[in-house]
Amino acid sequence: MPHTYQFLLLMTVSLAMCSGCRWTSTGQNTLGVRLFQQGRYSEALQQFQVALSSDPSNPDAYYNLASTYHKMGIAQKDQQLIEQSESLYNQCLDLQPNHVDCHRGLAVLLAESGRPDSALTLLKNWAATNPAMADPRIELGRLHQEFGKPQVAEQYLDEALALNPNDYRAWTAKGQMRESAGELTQALQNYQQSLAINNMQVDLYQRVSALNVKIAQNSLSGQGNGAWTAQNGQPVAGRRY
């Protein structure tokens, strides 16, 4: 009995320590994200590095570091930073093979550094490994849209919705495609469908509001137009899966 009690006590202490590490890491990631959004990348890196030290098993910490080096490397055309970003993305995926933001970030990095074929191969392999998962198809759709291939993009998004009709990200991506094509009313419907599934998308509410204004203006002027600029991945404060 004493040995059993001692074993359980050690397990309890171990779990508490791990929980504390993850809690500390999340707080540091949150501060790092705030600094990143303010453009204070060096300070953000410091927070993400501390977060990784606090919890080396947290894939989001690797992703956040990778995303920051990605931003700096592309902006400064620094190959060393780009390579460091790529390595960190891959470490994130080693820990969490289906990390959506990390797949997206790495694919964008490969495309931006002159390796679009590698970006597509990465996402296609992810889709092949997870035939029942909508996320790889969504990211393939987004990437093809950014490559100027809307028909292929729509095919992938339709596949994603066939797998999961309630995937709000797929509906958002379809809305972005429609808006880019100038089909504003259809885009609005797609965005509203996304919000009906997940009403916590603050940015999408803002987009819907702006789109409503644009539709009203176009109705008065007899014109129709829409545009969308794709955004790279941003750091995350914690798990969202």
Wavefront OBJ file of the C-alpha trace (Angstrom):
o trace
v 0.000 0.000 0.000
v 2.698 2.585 0.826
v 4.325 1.918 -2.546
v 0.969 2.327 -4.323
v 0.274 5.562 -2.495
v 3.733 6.877 -3.324
v 3.236 5.996 -6.996
v -0.144 7.789 -7.113
v 1.330 10.794 -5.332
v 4.144 11.000 -7.873
v 1.634 10.781 -10.703
v -0.473 13.557 -9.169
v 2.554 15.820 -8.755
v 3.678 15.042 -12.309
v 0.265 15.865 -13.756
v 0.097 19.095 -11.773
v 3.513 20.115 -13.007
v 2.575 19.373 -16.622
v -0.673 21.286 -16.259
v 1.225 24.219 -14.820
v 3.702 24.130 -17.693
v 0.916 24.222 -20.259
v -0.871 27.033 -18.385
v 2.335 29.093 -18.212
v 3.132 28.390 -21.861
v -0.363 29.481 -22.937
v 0.001 32.802 -21.121
v 3.355 33.455 -22.754
v 1.966 32.510 -26.157
v -0.932 34.905 -25.628
v 1.420 37.782 -24.861
v 3.588 36.819 -27.829
v 0.587 36.886 -30.163
v -0.322 40.363 -28.913
v 3.224 41.584 -29.576
v 3.219 39.947 -33.026
v -0.015 41.722 -33.932
v 1.626 45.009 -32.925
v 4.554 44.292 -35.244
v 6.966 43.830 -32.340
v 8.429 40.639 -33.758
v 11.650 40.448 -31.757
v 9.724 40.772 -28.499
v 7.171 38.242 -29.714
v 9.976 35.799 -30.453
v 11.251 36.132 -26.898
v 7.822 35.248 -25.481
v 7.381 32.299 -27.827
v 10.857 30.996 -26.957
v 10.059 31.184 -23.251
v 6.747 29.446 -23.924
v 8.588 26.640 -25.710
v 11.024 26.311 -22.821
v 8.102 26.105 -20.394
v 6.380 23.411 -22.448
v 8.586 21.761 -25.121
v 5.713 19.434 -26.085
v 3.346 22.255 -27.100
v 3.026 22.268 -30.932
v 1.506 25.762 -30.875
v 4.738 27.144 -29.408
v 6.659 25.735 -32.382
v 4.026 27.082 -34.760
v 4.152 30.554 -33.233
v 7.938 30.708 -33.519
v 7.755 29.419 -37.098
v 5.111 31.988 -38.044
v 7.198 34.848 -36.639
v 10.413 33.736 -38.354
v 8.321 33.271 -41.510
v 7.072 36.853 -41.355
v 10.555 38.239 -40.722
v 12.308 35.970 -43.221
v 10.046 36.835 -46.152
v 10.025 40.552 -45.311
v 13.819 40.695 -44.989
v 14.501 38.113 -47.744
v 16.640 36.294 -45.192
v 17.198 32.675 -46.236
v 18.451 31.678 -42.801
v 15.243 32.869 -41.132
v 13.175 31.125 -43.804
v 15.014 27.855 -43.184
v 14.558 28.264 -39.435
v 10.852 28.843 -39.949
v 10.547 25.738 -42.124
v 12.335 23.619 -39.520
v 10.011 24.841 -36.754
v 6.904 24.191 -38.851
v 8.095 20.625 -39.356
v 8.758 20.178 -35.630
v 5.211 21.366 -34.973
v 3.876 18.752 -37.402
v 6.016 16.053 -35.807
v 4.194 16.745 -32.548
v 0.741 17.251 -34.063
v 0.519 15.825 -37.609
v -2.902 17.388 -38.279
v -2.113 20.894 -37.017
v -4.150 22.949 -39.498
v -2.467 26.345 -39.070
v 0.955 24.740 -39.310
v 0.146 23.011 -42.596
v -1.209 26.295 -43.914
v 1.839 28.265 -42.723
v 4.348 25.806 -44.142
v 2.528 25.630 -47.489
v 2.517 29.420 -47.765
v 6.205 29.578 -46.807
v 7.097 27.042 -49.499
v 5.085 28.960 -52.097
v 6.547 32.321 -51.077
v 10.091 30.971 -51.207
v 9.720 29.757 -54.784
v 8.541 26.184 -54.141
v 4.836 26.104 -55.100
v 5.019 22.455 -56.197
v 6.344 21.486 -52.779
v 3.505 23.437 -51.155
v 0.907 21.514 -53.150
v 2.648 18.199 -52.491
v 2.619 18.899 -48.747
v -1.137 19.501 -48.722
v -1.945 16.653 -51.123
v -0.004 14.216 -48.951
v -1.892 15.503 -45.905
v -5.196 14.943 -47.720
v -4.171 11.447 -48.842
v -3.210 10.512 -45.285
v -6.556 11.808 -43.966
v -9.205 10.910 -46.585
v -12.097 11.701 -44.244
v -10.739 15.080 -43.080
v -12.057 18.309 -44.610
v -9.203 20.611 -43.522
v -6.596 19.466 -46.083
v -9.073 20.090 -48.904
v -9.909 23.522 -47.547
v -6.232 24.464 -47.537
v -5.767 23.041 -51.039
v -8.721 25.154 -52.141
v -7.304 28.301 -50.562
v -3.873 27.727 -52.076
v -5.255 27.120 -55.575
v -7.335 30.272 -55.235
v -4.185 32.197 -54.407
v -2.450 30.544 -57.380
v -5.190 31.945 -59.630
v -6.951 28.623 -60.229
v -10.492 29.228 -58.945
v -12.061 26.208 -60.653
v -9.643 23.789 -58.988
v -10.065 25.686 -55.718
v -13.838 25.315 -55.836
v -13.523 21.597 -56.530
v -11.488 21.106 -53.365
v -13.863 23.219 -51.293
v -16.827 21.215 -52.583
v -14.987 18.026 -51.574
v -14.434 19.496 -48.102
v -18.114 20.335 -47.717
v -19.107 16.884 -48.944
v -17.011 15.468 -46.102
v -18.312 17.975 -43.550
v -21.245 20.218 -44.562
v -20.927 22.026 -41.227
v -17.315 23.109 -41.650
v -17.460 26.858 -41.154
v -13.964 27.343 -42.574
v -15.029 25.803 -45.878
v -18.030 28.123 -46.107
v -15.811 31.107 -45.323
v -13.362 30.056 -48.032
v -16.191 29.696 -50.540
v -17.394 33.154 -49.583
v -13.919 34.553 -50.159
v -13.871 32.972 -53.608
v -17.244 34.470 -54.468
v -16.219 37.866 -53.176
v -13.001 37.724 -55.187
v -15.035 36.916 -58.297
v -17.351 39.860 -57.659
v -20.307 37.612 -56.750
v -21.076 39.623 -53.648
v -24.576 38.352 -52.876
v -23.446 34.731 -53.055
v -20.396 35.583 -50.963
v -22.636 37.118 -48.335
v -24.753 33.961 -48.231
v -21.663 31.796 -47.791
v -20.379 34.015 -44.975
v -23.756 33.911 -43.263
v -23.751 30.124 -43.512
v -20.331 30.088 -41.863
v -21.521 32.366 -39.059
v -24.604 30.226 -38.517
v -22.250 27.336 -37.733
v -19.724 29.350 -35.721
v -20.846 32.744 -34.459
v -17.536 33.491 -32.708
v -15.834 34.820 -35.871
v -15.420 38.502 -35.054
v -13.423 39.245 -38.214
v -16.070 37.642 -40.391
v -18.814 39.772 -38.844
v -16.757 42.804 -39.811
v -16.351 41.464 -43.329
v -20.089 40.831 -43.630
v -20.795 44.372 -42.465
v -18.379 45.815 -45.015
v -19.828 43.581 -47.715
v -23.357 44.747 -46.954
v -22.204 48.345 -47.393
v -20.483 47.470 -50.670
v -23.584 45.681 -51.978
v -25.744 48.676 -51.075
v -23.324 51.079 -52.774
v -23.135 48.918 -55.876
v -26.904 48.694 -55.986
v -27.148 52.467 -56.033
v -24.458 52.850 -58.663
v -25.474 49.844 -60.744
v -22.020 48.276 -60.347
v -20.743 45.037 -58.878
v -17.261 44.372 -57.633
v -15.446 42.521 -54.886
v -11.943 41.602 -53.901
v -10.104 39.448 -51.426
v -6.475 39.439 -50.419
v -5.272 36.203 -48.904
v -3.562 36.445 -45.544
v -0.764 34.258 -44.243
v -1.217 32.370 -41.028
v -0.932 34.226 -37.745
v 0.355 32.920 -34.413
v -2.143 31.320 -32.071
v -2.343 31.635 -28.313
v -3.352 28.050 -27.636
v -5.014 24.966 -29.038
v -8.138 25.454 -31.120
v -8.873 21.866 -32.056
l 1 2 3 4 5 6 7 8 9 10 11 12 13 14 15 16 17 18 19 20 21 22 23 24 25 26 27 28 29 30 31 32 33 34 35 36 37 38 39 40 41 42 43 44 45 46 47 48 49 50 51 52 53 54 55 56 57 58 59 60 61 62 63 64 65 66 67 68 69 70 71 72 73 74 75 76 77 78 79 80 81 82 83 84 85 86 87 88 89 90 91 92 93 94 95 96 97 98 99 100 101 102 103 104 105 106 107 108 109 110 111 112 113 114 115 116 117 118 119 120 121 122 123 124 125 126 127 128 129 130 131 132 133 134 135 136 137 138 139 140 141 142 143 144 145 146 147 148 149 150 151 152 153 154 155 156 157 158 159 160 161 162 163 164 165 166 167 168 169 170 171 172 173 174 175 176 177 178 179 180 181 182 183 184 185 186 187 188 189 190 191 192 193 194 195 196 197 198 199 200 201 202 203 204 205 206 207 208 209 210 211 212 213 214 215 216 217 218 219 220 221 222 223 224 225 226 227 228 229 230 231 232 233 234 235 236 237 238 239 240 241
